[in-house]
Amino acid sequence: MGSQLSPGFYLKAQNKYGGCYIARRQNHILASARNLKDLLKIIKKRKIRREGEVSIGYVPSARSFHVYLIR
């Protein structure tokens, strides 16, 4: 996902956005939806520009197990 964030961002995001696709600018969530198609519709409706610093990605469910490698 675009710029690098700490694993802590995703761990916190899982509480509210787990199982959803999100559009974010750094650590600010701009929009979320259960599927990518709906997220893209929201982005278009809100006229959020995807160029530059906005990243789109999936936030895994809090019920899943994750391993983060920090380099």
C-alpha positions as CSV (number, residue, x, y, z in Angstrom):
1,M,0.0,0.0,0.0
2,G,1.6,3.2,-1.1
3,S,3.7,4.9,1.6
4,Q,4.9,2.8,4.5
5,L,2.9,2.8,7.8
6,S,3.6,1.1,11.0
7,P,1.8,-2.3,11.6
8,G,0.1,-0.5,14.5
9,F,-2.0,1.5,12.0
10,Y,-3.5,-1.6,10.5
11,L,-4.0,-3.2,13.9
12,K,-6.0,-0.2,15.0
13,A,-7.8,0.0,11.6
14,Q,-8.9,-3.7,12.0
15,N,-11.2,-2.7,14.9
16,K,-13.4,-0.5,12.7
17,Y,-12.5,-1.5,9.1
18,G,-11.7,-5.2,9.3
19,G,-12.9,-7.0,6.3
20,C,-13.3,-3.8,4.3
21,Y,-11.5,-2.0,1.5
22,I,-10.3,1.5,2.4
23,A,-9.0,4.6,0.7
24,R,-6.5,6.4,2.8
25,R,-4.2,9.4,2.7
26,Q,-1.3,8.5,5.1
27,N,-3.0,7.6,8.3
28,H,-6.4,9.2,7.5
29,I,-9.2,7.0,6.2
30,L,-11.1,8.8,3.4
31,A,-13.7,6.1,2.6
32,S,-14.4,2.4,3.2
33,A,-16.7,-0.3,1.7
34,R,-17.1,-4.1,2.0
35,N,-16.0,-4.6,-1.6
36,L,-13.7,-2.8,-4.1
37,K,-16.5,-2.0,-6.6
38,D,-18.5,-0.1,-3.9
39,L,-15.4,1.7,-2.7
40,L,-14.6,3.0,-6.2
41,K,-18.2,4.2,-6.5
42,I,-17.8,6.1,-3.2
43,I,-14.5,7.6,-4.3
44,K,-16.1,8.8,-7.5
45,K,-19.2,10.2,-5.8
46,R,-17.1,12.1,-3.2
47,K,-14.7,13.2,-5.9
48,I,-11.7,11.8,-4.0
49,R,-8.6,12.0,-6.3
50,R,-6.7,8.7,-6.4
51,E,-3.6,10.2,-7.9
52,G,-0.6,11.0,-5.6
53,E,-0.8,10.2,-2.0
54,V,-4.2,8.3,-1.8
55,S,-3.8,4.5,-1.4
56,I,-6.5,1.9,-1.8
57,G,-6.2,-1.4,0.1
58,Y,-7.8,-4.2,2.0
59,V,-7.9,-4.3,5.8
60,P,-7.9,-8.0,7.0
61,S,-10.4,-9.0,9.6
62,A,-9.4,-8.8,13.2
63,R,-10.1,-12.6,13.4
64,S,-7.3,-13.4,11.1
65,F,-3.7,-13.9,12.1
66,H,-1.0,-11.7,10.6
67,V,2.8,-11.6,10.6
68,Y,4.5,-8.2,9.9
69,L,8.2,-8.1,9.0
70,I,9.8,-4.8,10.0
71,R,13.0,-4.0,8.1
